[in-house]
Amino acid sequence: MARLVKGLREVGDAEDSEIKGALRSLSRDDIQTIARSTTKVKKQGVLSLKSAPVWISIAASIALVIWSGIGLYNRQQTIGLANEYANAFNSSSMIVRGEHYDTETEANLSRLFANIANAENLDNTISELSQCWELSTSEFYNEYTNYSAEIGWNLAIGYMKKNDRRNAKIILSELITSQSESSAIGEKSKELLEKIR
């Protein structure tokens, strides 16, 4: 678009010089004749070819503004939903049953969940949680298996805070199929998935 605008300016300057020269050489009668014919064309609603690039650039600018506005609105909606649903479950109580972490895994997950809740270091946190999610959903029991639902929930919220609806939908769908119908995370996952479709 910037190149188009620059090109229009350069062409416009050259045409302006030509038009000025041509106008200087016209007599008063010629100018009145041109003015009358221009008025007729405007009344008929006919656009000249010289105005087409201007109209195209105006239309492109309007489309760009609308597209940007829709994108910004969708982003704000997604992040707003993420913040709303992040508070549905207390991240620290998801892991710790007592006052202290029993394992290094619990301490690590608590740190990752806090990062998601506070939207801190999201790229690295999502990457780490993705690895934890893979482990927790594997067919072999491991240290992350018992925290699968909590990991998946926080991963989906993290994706939404990054405005990545596609991956959030994938994780939420997997959570819904892996949880029992009466589980709180399963219910919230269904609810959230419906809102971001």
C-alpha positions in Angstrom: 0.0 0.0 0.0 2.9 2.4 0.8 4.4 1.7 -2.6 1.1 2.4 -4.2 0.7 5.7 -2.4 4.3 6.7 -3.3 3.7 5.8 -6.9 0.4 7.7 -7.0 2.3 10.8 -5.6 5.0 10.6 -8.3 2.5 10.1 -11.1 0.3 12.8 -9.6 3.1 15.3 -9.5 4.1 14.7 -13.1 0.4 14.9 -14.2 0.0 18.1 -12.2 2.8 19.8 -14.1 1.3 18.7 -17.4 -2.1 19.9 -16.4 -0.8 23.3 -15.2 1.0 23.8 -18.5 -2.0 22.8 -20.5 -4.3 25.1 -18.5 -1.9 28.0 -19.1 -2.2 27.5 -22.8 -6.0 27.5 -22.8 -8.2 30.4 -23.7 -11.1 31.6 -21.5 -13.6 30.0 -24.0 -11.8 26.6 -23.9 -11.9 26.6 -20.0 -15.7 27.3 -20.0 -16.3 24.5 -22.5 -14.2 22.1 -20.4 -16.1 23.2 -17.2 -19.5 22.5 -18.8 -18.5 19.1 -20.1 -17.1 18.2 -16.6 -20.3 19.2 -15.0 -22.3 16.9 -17.4 -20.0 14.0 -16.6 -20.4 14.5 -12.8 -24.2 14.7 -13.1 -24.2 11.4 -15.1 -22.1 9.8 -12.3 -19.3 8.7 -14.6 -15.9 8.5 -13.0 -12.8 9.2 -15.1 -10.0 6.6 -15.2 -7.6 9.0 -13.4 -9.8 8.9 -10.3 -9.9 5.1 -10.2 -6.5 4.7 -8.3 -7.7 7.2 -5.8 -10.9 5.3 -5.2 -9.1 2.0 -5.0 -6.6 3.4 -2.4 -9.5 4.8 -0.4 -11.3 1.5 -0.5 -8.1 -0.4 0.5 -7.5 2.0 3.4 -11.1 1.5 4.7 -10.8 -2.3 4.4 -7.5 -2.2 6.2 -8.9 -0.2 9.1 -12.0 -2.5 9.4 -9.8 -5.6 9.2 -7.5 -4.2 11.9 -10.4 -3.2 14.1 -12.0 -6.7 13.8 -8.6 -8.3 14.6 -8.1 -6.1 17.7 -11.6 -6.7 18.9 -11.2 -10.5 18.6 -7.9 -10.4 20.3 -9.4 -8.4 23.2 -12.3 -10.8 23.5 -10.0 -13.8 23.6 -7.7 -12.4 26.2 -10.7 -11.2 28.2 -12.2 -14.7 28.2 -8.8 -16.1 29.2 -8.6 -13.8 32.2 -12.1 -14.5 33.2 -11.7 -18.3 33.0 -8.2 -18.3 34.5 -9.9 -17.3 37.8 -12.3 -20.2 37.6 -9.7 -22.4 39.4 -7.2 -21.4 42.0 -3.8 -22.4 40.5 -2.0 -23.0 43.7 -4.8 -25.2 45.2 -4.8 -27.3 42.0 -1.4 -28.6 43.1 -0.8 -28.3 46.8 -3.1 -30.1 49.2 -1.1 -28.9 52.3 1.2 -26.0 53.0 4.2 -27.2 51.0 5.0 -28.9 47.7 5.7 -32.6 48.1 7.7 -32.9 44.9 9.8 -30.9 42.5 7.1 -31.6 39.9 4.5 -29.8 42.0 6.7 -26.8 42.6 7.5 -26.6 38.8 3.8 -26.9 37.9 2.8 -24.3 40.4 5.4 -21.9 38.9 4.1 -22.5 35.4 0.5 -22.1 36.5 1.4 -18.8 38.2 3.1 -17.6 35.0 -0.1 -18.3 33.1 -2.3 -16.5 35.7 0.0 -13.5 35.6 0.7 -13.7 31.8 4.4 -13.7 32.4 6.9 -15.3 30.1 4.1 -16.9 28.1 6.1 -18.3 25.2 8.5 -20.3 27.4 5.7 -21.2 29.8 3.5 -22.5 27.1 6.4 -24.5 25.7 7.1 -26.1 29.0 3.4 -26.8 29.7 3.1 -28.4 26.3 5.8 -30.9 27.2 4.1 -31.5 30.6 0.8 -32.0 28.7 2.3 -34.6 26.4 3.7 -36.5 29.3 0.5 -36.3 31.3 -1.6 -37.6 28.5 0.8 -40.4 27.5 -0.4 -44.0 28.0 2.3 -44.6 30.6 1.8 -43.4 34.2 4.4 -40.7 35.2 4.8 -37.8 37.6 2.5 -35.6 35.5 -0.4 -38.0 35.0 -2.3 -37.0 38.2 -2.2 -33.3 37.1 -3.3 -33.8 33.5 -6.5 -31.8 33.8 -4.9 -28.9 35.5 -2.0 -28.9 33.0 -4.4 -28.9 30.1 -6.6 -26.2 31.5 -3.7 -23.9 32.1 -2.2 -24.6 28.7 -5.5 -23.7 27.0 -5.7 -20.5 29.1 -2.1 -19.7 28.1 -2.9 -20.2 24.4 -5.9 -17.8 24.8 -3.7 -15.2 26.5 -1.5 -15.4 23.4 -4.6 -15.0 21.2 -4.1 -18.5 19.8 -7.7 -19.8 19.6 -6.8 -22.7 17.3 -4.5 -24.4 19.8 -6.7 -23.5 22.8 -9.7 -25.2 21.0 -7.6 -28.3 20.5 -6.6 -28.6 24.1 -10.1 -27.8 25.4 -11.5 -30.5 23.1 -9.0 -33.0 24.4 -9.8 -32.0 28.0 -13.5 -32.5 27.4 -13.0 -36.1 26.0 -10.6 -37.0 28.8 -12.6 -35.8 31.7 -15.7 -37.3 33.3 -18.9 -35.5 32.6 -19.2 -34.3 36.2 -15.7 -32.9 36.5 -15.5 -29.1 37.1 -12.7 -28.7 34.5 -14.6 -30.7 31.9 -17.7 -28.5 32.4 -15.7 -25.3 32.3 -13.8 -26.6 29.2 -17.2 -27.2 27.4 -18.4 -23.7 28.4 -15.2 -22.0 27.3 -15.0 -23.9 24.0 -18.6 -22.8 23.1 -17.6 -19.2 23.7 -14.5 -19.2 21.5 -16.0 -21.0 18.5 
